[in-house]
Amino acid sequence: MTQDIDVLILGAGINGAGLFRDLCEQGVNAVIVDKADYGGGTSAAPSRLIHGGIKYLETGELRLVAQSTLERNLLLKNAPHLVKPLPTVIPIFSWLRGIGPALRTLMGSTTAPRSRGAVLMKAGLAMYDFYGRRHRVMPRHQLWSRARALREIPPLTPRIKAAGQYYDAAVTLPERLVWELVADGLRANPAARALNHTALTGTDGDVIHLTGPQGTLSLRPRIVVNAAGPWIDRVNAALGASTRMIGGTKGSHILLDHPELLAALNGRMIYFEADDGRICLVFPYLDRALVGSTDIRADDPDDVACDDAEIAYFLDALRGLLPGLHFDDSQIVYAYSGIRPLPASDAANPGLISRDHSAPEIAADANRRWPIIALVGGKWTTFRGFAEEVADDLLTRLNASRRIATDRLPIGGGRDYPADAGAWSDDAARRTLAAPARARHLLARYGTTAAAILAAEGAAPIMLADSDHSEQELDWIIRNEQVGTLADLVMRRTALAVTGHLSARDLARIADICAAALDWDAARRDRELRETQAMLLTRHRLRMDQAASA
């Protein structure tokens, strides 16, 4: 049986999920589909920054900076459980360098400045404050003397001349934020559908056939949105349209178990130039130090991993920046990599390819009754604004109008988020018999969704052997958040894997919990455990025995 729908979104990364929520809020009959899991592709591999893009100032993308700083400020308000302020320090190694090259880049040069001196950084930070003034929630920038920079971060190289401090933000669990957007869409419009682990299996230009755990589904959409990120050209081909829209670059990151580094950072990110002029970063992330990122031409999103050369590059960059600390690959607890779905470009320097977004249309024709709208480019921070632009266009095409704005709309566990976390936690503890400290912990992790999890745990949470997650917590997530595989749970609904705290003992127990909740037989349970463990060990460099001993 074929179902008629308004919009089919192919790809449930951050752009697709943001658009799905927006359309559902407007009452549109939408379906979102992903061949894997929500937020499981490129959206799972960001630097975890929610930022205005200070480096886009020198490429003249001022509109993008203005939009990004606004969206950053809105996310701090709408998703306070997942998006937190992040003080950021930029070491400065000269006073005047970079002014000429920056002006040439601003005028269209394809070579970025190799060094940015104090004068240039002061001007850039002042502009950044100016563009971030709408809905401002964080302090303005400061310029530190060399003496203060070395006092604040003692292991910094004494080669610095000064440092700038400004504020951006970070997202603790980006994959959860993607899921929460999808869940918000389903809540807003119960007629909508969201399907993960569901593949596009064919189309005759009228009906699109999908196959997943629910069986085969046939949909007749009025509009198709291709939100497949780095897979966009492949999905277009499957829909009967040959394109070259994407020219992606690979971005890799590592996480370090390094208490001395965390102490030196003291809650700050350092955003710095490596010796070759490329921008790197290091900041505290869930009790680890996150280091990134590379920007290398690549086009195969199905076979991407952080390689030895990239790891050596990161460690060398850290040694040059922080000679007072020791770095080696034994400190790595996790690594990840993804392909940025940037627009196809012949730019010599991948770092100068625009991070702006666009939504080109492939018009309907005699062989295909529906247009394809592709979501090209963009960045994590601007997903809401991008979704709003595309949703408004789709509403016009559907002869509908906007009912609800999303700029002030809370996301997931950000709904009814308390001004006083302590009072909320004490009240939740009284109602559920949980310990107040546990209530505070889960509020910080899940926002107000914690209330349901605390009710499931009650007074006696059964904790995993090697982590601070409970069995009831994971069981609730499995039953309420469309978990389909063991990897969905440990890599995307929680941060168990990425923090490197996931032991082999806990993974086996989590597989048992999944099997009970999802009615897996012993063979399915063992296969899920085997495949997930192999992927984490080989592709992500997770050291499970080390996690258990920690």
C-alpha positions in Angstrom: 0.0 0.0 0.0 1.4 3.4 -1.0 1.1 6.3 1.5 0.9 9.9 0.2 3.0 12.4 2.2 4.1 16.0 1.8 7.8 15.8 2.4 10.3 12.9 2.5 13.6 13.8 4.2 16.4 11.4 3.3 19.2 11.6 5.9 18.7 12.2 9.7 21.8 14.2 10.5 21.7 17.6 12.1 20.4 19.3 9.0 17.7 16.8 8.3 16.6 16.5 11.9 16.4 20.3 12.3 14.2 20.5 9.1 12.0 17.6 10.3 11.3 19.3 13.6 10.5 22.6 11.9 8.1 21.1 9.4 6.4 19.0 12.1 5.8 22.2 14.1 4.1 23.6 11.1 1.8 20.6 10.8 3.5 19.2 7.6 3.0 15.5 6.9 6.7 14.6 6.9 8.8 11.4 7.1 12.5 11.4 7.9 14.6 8.3 7.0 18.2 7.3 7.6 20.0 4.2 6.4 21.8 4.1 9.7 21.0 5.9 13.0 19.9 9.4 13.8 23.1 11.6 13.9 25.2 8.6 13.0 27.1 10.0 10.0 29.0 13.3 9.8 26.9 14.8 12.5 28.6 12.4 15.0 32.0 13.6 14.0 32.2 17.4 14.7 34.6 19.3 16.9 31.6 19.5 19.3 31.9 23.3 19.1 28.9 25.6 18.8 30.7 28.6 17.5 30.3 31.7 15.5 33.2 30.9 13.2 35.8 33.6 14.0 38.0 32.4 11.2 35.3 33.2 8.7 35.9 36.9 9.3 39.1 36.8 7.3 37.4 35.1 4.4 34.8 37.8 4.3 31.8 35.6 5.2 30.4 38.2 7.5 26.7 37.1 7.0 27.8 33.6 8.1 29.5 35.0 11.2 26.4 37.0 12.1 24.1 34.0 11.7 26.4 31.7 13.5 26.9 33.9 16.5 23.1 34.4 16.7 22.4 30.7 16.5 25.1 30.0 19.1 23.4 32.3 21.5 20.0 30.8 20.8 21.3 27.3 21.4 22.7 28.3 24.7 19.2 29.3 25.7 17.2 26.5 23.9 19.4 23.5 24.8 21.1 24.5 28.1 21.4 20.8 29.1 23.6 20.0 26.1 25.2 23.4 25.0 27.5 25.1 27.4 29.7 28.3 27.3 33.3 27.6 26.5 36.0 30.3 27.2 38.5 30.2 24.4 42.1 31.4 24.4 44.0 32.2 21.2 47.8 32.3 21.7 49.4 35.2 19.7 53.0 34.9 18.4 53.6 38.3 16.9 52.2 41.9 16.9 51.8 42.8 13.3 52.0 39.7 11.2 49.1 38.6 9.0 47.5 42.0 8.2 48.5 42.1 4.5 47.6 38.4 3.8 44.3 38.8 5.7 43.4 41.7 3.5 44.2 39.7 0.4 42.1 36.8 1.7 39.3 39.1 2.4 39.5 40.3 -1.2 39.3 36.7 -2.5 42.8 35.3 -2.3 42.9 31.5 -1.9 45.9 31.5 0.5 45.1 32.0 4.2 47.4 34.1 6.3 50.1 31.9 8.0 50.2 34.0 11.2 47.7 36.3 12.9 49.4 39.0 15.0 48.0 40.8 18.0 46.7 43.8 16.0 44.8 41.6 13.6 43.4 39.4 16.4 42.3 42.5 18.4 40.4 43.7 15.4 38.9 40.3 14.7 37.8 39.8 18.3 36.1 43.2 18.4 34.3 42.3 15.2 33.3 39.0 16.7 31.8 40.7 19.7 29.9 43.0 17.4 28.4 40.2 15.4 27.5 38.2 18.5 25.6 41.1 20.2 22.1 39.7 19.4 20.7 37.7 22.3 24.2 38.0 24.0 24.6 35.6 26.9 28.4 35.6 27.3 31.2 38.1 28.2 33.1 40.2 25.6 36.7 39.4 24.6 39.9 40.3 26.5 43.4 40.7 25.2 46.0 39.2 27.7 49.6 40.2 28.1 52.2 37.5 27.7 52.7 37.5 31.4 49.0 36.9 32.1 48.8 34.2 29.5 51.7 32.3 31.0 50.2 32.8 34.5 46.8 31.5 33.4 48.2 28.6 31.4 51.7 27.9 32.7 52.6 25.1 30.2 52.1 27.4 27.2 55.2 27.9 25.1 57.1 31.1 26.1 57.3 32.0 22.4 53.9 33.7 22.7 53.7 37.5 22.7 50.1 37.8 24.0 46.8 35.9 24.0 43.1 36.7 23.3 40.2 35.3 25.3 36.7 35.2 24.0 33.6 32.9 24.5 32.1 30.3 22.2 30.2 27.2 23.2 30.4 23.4 23.0 27.8 20.6 22.7 28.3 17.7 25.1 26.3 15.1 23.3 25.7 16.1 19.6 24.2 12.8 18.6 21.6 13.2 21.4 20.7 16.6 20.3 20.0 15.2 16.8 17.7 12.5 18.4 16.0 15.2 20.5 15.1 17.2 17.4 13.6 14.2 15.8 11.7 13.3 19.0 10.4 16.9 19.2 9.1 16.6 15.7 7.3 13.4 16.5 5.8 15.1 19.6 4.7 18.1 17.6 3.0 16.1 14.9 2.0 12.5 15.8 1.2 11.8 12.1 4.8 12.3 11.2 7.2 9.3 11.0 10.9 8.9 11.8 12.7 5.7 10.6 16.3 4.8 11.3 18.1 1.8 9.9 15.9 2.1 6.8 17.4 2.1 3.3 16.2 3.6 0.0 15.7 0.6 -2.2 14.2 2.0 -5.3 11.9 4.4 -7.1 9.9 4.7 -10.3 9.9 8.5 -10.2 6.6 8.4 -8.5 6.7 6.1 -5.5 9.8 5.7 -3.3 10.4 2.3 -1.7 12.1 2.0 1.7 13.2 -1.2 3.5 14.0 -1.4 7.2 13.1 -3.2 10.5 9.4 -2.3 9.8 9.5 -4.1 6.5 9.0 -2.4 3.1 7.3 1.0 3.0 6.1 2.8 -0.2 5.8 6.5 -0.1 4.5 9.0 -2.7 6.0 12.4 -1.6 5.2 15.8 -3.0 8.8 17.0 -2.3 12.0 15.1 -1.5 14.7 16.7 0.6 18.1 15.1 0.2 19.8 15.7 3.6 22.3 12.9 3.2 25.4 15.1 3.8 28.5 13.6 2.2 26.3 10.9 0.6 24.1 13.6 -1.3 25.4 12.8 -4.8 25.0 9.1 -4.2 21.4 9.6 -3.0 20.6 11.8 -6.0 21.9 9.1 -8.3 19.6 6.6 -6.6 16.7 9.0 -7.2 17.6 9.3 -10.9 19.5 12.5 -10.8 23.3 12.7 -11.6 25.0 15.6 -9.7 28.3 16.8 -8.3 27.3 18.9 -5.4 29.7 17.7 -2.6 33.4 18.0 -2.4 34.0 16.9 1.2 37.0 17.2 3.5 38.0 14.8 6.3 38.1 16.1 9.8 39.6 13.9 12.6 39.8 14.2 16.3 41.3 12.4 19.3 40.4 12.3 23.0 43.2 12.1 25.6 43.2 10.8 29.1 45.5 13.6 30.4 44.8 15.1 33.9 47.7 17.5 33.7 46.4 19.0 30.5 42.9 19.3 31.9 44.3 21.1 34.9 46.2 23.5 32.7 43.2 24.2 30.5 41.0 24.9 33.6 37.8 24.7 31.6 39.1 26.7 28.6 39.7 25.8 24.9 43.0 26.8 23.3 42.4 27.6 19.6 45.8 27.8 18.0 47.9 27.7 14.9 50.1 24.7 14.4 53.6 25.2 12.9 52.2 24.8 9.3 49.6 27.5 9.9 46.6 25.3 10.2 44.2 25.9 13.0 43.9 23.3 15.8 42.1 23.2 19.1 42.1 21.4 22.4 39.5 21.7 25.2 38.0 19.8 28.1 35.3 17.4 27.1 33.5 15.1 29.6 36.7 14.7 31.7 38.9 14.1 28.6 40.9 16.5 26.4 39.4 16.7 22.9 42.0 17.6 20.2 41.2 18.5 16.6 40.9 18.9 13.8 42.3 18.0 10.3 40.9 19.4 7.0 41.9 16.9 4.3 40.3 16.3 0.9 38.3 13.1 1.0 35.2 11.7 -0.5 34.4 8.3 0.9 32.2 8.7 4.0 31.7 4.9 4.4 35.5 4.3 5.0 36.8 7.2 7.1 38.9 6.9 10.2 41.6 8.9 12.0 44.9 7.6 10.7 48.4 7.5 12.2 49.6 10.5 10.3 46.8 12.6 11.7 47.5 11.5 15.3 51.2 12.3 14.9 50.2 15.7 13.6 48.0 16.4 16.6 50.6 15.3 19.1 53.4 17.3 17.5 51.1 20.4 17.5 50.4 19.9 21.2 54.1 19.5 22.0 54.9 22.7 20.2 52.1 24.6 22.0 52.5 23.1 25.5 56.2 22.1 25.9 55.7 21.8 29.6 53.5 18.7 29.2 54.2 15.2 27.8 52.2 13.8 25.0 52.2 10.3 23.4 49.7 8.0 21.8 49.3 5.9 25.0 47.1 8.7 26.2 44.6 8.4 23.4 41.3 6.8 24.6 39.2 7.4 21.5 39.5 8.7 17.9 36.9 9.6 15.4 36.6 11.1 11.9 34.0 12.3 9.4 33.6 13.9 6.0 32.4 17.5 6.0 29.6 17.8 3.3 31.1 20.9 1.8 30.1 22.2 -1.6 32.2 21.0 -4.5 35.1 23.4 -4.9 38.5 23.7 -6.7 40.0 25.8 -3.9 43.6 25.0 -3.3 43.3 25.3 0.5 40.4 23.1 1.9 40.2 25.4 4.9 39.0 28.2 2.6 36.0 26.2 1.2 32.9 28.0 2.4 31.1 26.6 5.4 27.9 28.4 4.3 24.9 26.4 3.3 22.6 26.3 0.2 19.6 24.3 -0.9 19.8 23.8 -4.7 16.7 22.3 -6.4 16.6 19.5 -9.0 13.3 20.2 -10.7 10.7 17.6 -11.3 10.7 16.3 -14.9 8.9 13.7 -17.1 10.7 10.9 -15.3 10.3 12.2 -11.8 7.2 13.8 -10.4 8.8 15.4 -7.4 11.6 18.0 -7.0 14.7 17.2 -5.0 15.9 19.9 -2.6 19.5 19.1 -1.5 20.9 20.5 1.8 24.5 21.3 0.9 27.1 22.4 3.3 26.3 24.3 6.5 27.8 23.8 9.9 26.5 22.3 13.2 25.8 25.7 14.7 23.6 27.0 12.0 21.3 24.0 11.6 18.2 25.8 13.0 18.6 28.9 10.7 19.2 26.6 7.7 16.1 24.6 8.6 14.0 27.7 8.9 15.1 29.0 5.5 14.3 25.6 3.8 11.1 25.1 5.7 9.8 28.5 4.6 10.5 27.6 1.0 8.8 24.2 1.4 5.8 25.8 3.0 5.4 28.1 0.1 5.6 25.1 -2.3 2.9 23.3 -0.2 0.6 26.4 -0.1 1.0 26.4 3.7 2.1 29.0 6.2 4.4 29.1 9.2 2.5 28.6 12.5 5.4 28.5 15.0 8.8 30.1 15.0 11.7 28.0 16.3 14.2 30.6 17.4 12.9 30.5 21.0 11.7 26.9 21.0 13.4 24.7 23.6 15.0 21.4 22.4 14.4 18.1 24.1 15.5 18.1 27.7 15.8 21.9 27.5 12.1 22.2 27.8 11.1 23.6 31.2 14.8 23.6 32.1 15.1 25.1 35.7 16.8 28.3 36.6 17.7 26.6 39.9 19.2 23.2 39.2 19.6 22.4 42.9 15.9 23.1 43.7 14.8 21.0 40.7 17.0 18.1 41.7 15.9 18.2 45.4 12.2 18.2 44.2 12.8 15.3 41.8 14.7 13.4 44.5 11.7 13.7 46.8 9.2 12.5 44.1 11.3 9.6 42.9 13.2 8.6 46.1 16.5 9.2 44.2 19.5 10.7 45.8 19.7 14.4 45.2 23.3 14.1 43.8 22.0 11.5 41.3 19.2 13.8 40.3 21.7 16.7 39.7 23.9 14.4 37.7 21.1 13.2 35.4 19.7 16.7 35.0 23.1 17.8 33.7 23.2 14.9 31.3 19.7 14.8 30.0 18.0 18.0 31.0 14.4 17.6 32.2 14.2 14.2 30.5 16.0 13.1 33.7 12.7 13.1 35.5 11.5 10.0 33.7 14.8 8.3 34.1 14.9 9.0 37.8 11.4 7.6 38.1 12.6 4.4 36.4 15.7 4.2 38.7 13.9 5.0 42.0 15.9 4.7 45.2 18.1 1.8 43.9 19.9 2.5 40.6 21.9 -0.6 39.5 25.1 0.9 38.3 27.3 -0.6 35.6 30.6 -1.9 36.9 32.9 0.6 35.2 30.8 3.7 34.5 28.3 6.1 36.1 25.4 4.9 34.0 22.7 2.7 35.5 21.0 -0.3 34.0 17.6 1.3 34.5 18.8 4.4 32.8 19.9 2.5 29.7 16.8 0.3 29.7 14.6 3.5 29.6 16.6 4.9 26.7 16.4 1.7 24.7 12.6 1.5 25.2 11.9 5.2 24.6 14.5 6.5 22.1 14.3 4.2 19.1 17.5 2.3 19.8 18.0 -0.3 17.2 21.5 -1.5 17.7 24.0 -1.8 20.5 26.1 0.9 18.8 23.1 3.3 18.8 23.1 3.2 22.6 26.8 3.4 23.4 27.8 5.8 20.6 24.8 8.1 20.1 22.2 8.1 22.9 25.0 8.2 25.4 28.7 9.2 25.6 29.8 5.9 26.9 32.1 5.1 24.0 33.5 8.5 23.1 34.8 9.2 26.6 36.8 6.0 26.5 35.1 4.9 29.8 33.4 1.9 28.1 34.9 -1.4 29.3 34.5 -4.8 27.7 32.7 -5.9 30.9 30.2 -3.1 30.7 29.7 -3.5 26.9 28.7 -7.2 27.5 26.3 -6.2 30.2 24.8 -3.4 28.0 24.3 -6.0 25.2 22.3 -8.1 27.7 20.1 -5.1 28.6 19.5 -4.4 24.9 18.7 -8.1 24.2 16.1 -8.1 27.0 14.5 -4.8 26.0 14.5 -5.5 22.2 13.7 -9.2 22.4 17.0 -10.3 20.7 17.9 -14.0 20.7 21.3 -15.1 21.8 22.7 -15.1 18.3 21.6 -11.5 17.7 23.0 -10.4 21.1 26.4 -12.0 20.4 26.6 -10.5 16.9 25.8 -7.0 18.1 28.4 -7.3 20.8 31.1 -8.7 18.5 30.5 -6.1 15.7 30.3 -3.2 18.1 33.4 -4.2 20.0 35.4 -4.7 16.7 34.3 -1.3 15.4 35.2 0.5 18.6 38.6 -1.2 18.8 39.7 -0.8 15.2 38.0 2.3 13.9 37.9 4.4 17.0 41.0 3.1 18.9 39.0 2.5 22.1 41.0 0.6 24.6 38.5 -1.4 26.6 40.8 -3.1 29.0 42.3 0.3 29.8 38.8 1.7 30.4 38.1 -1.1 32.9 41.3 -0.6 34.9 40.6 3.2 35.1 
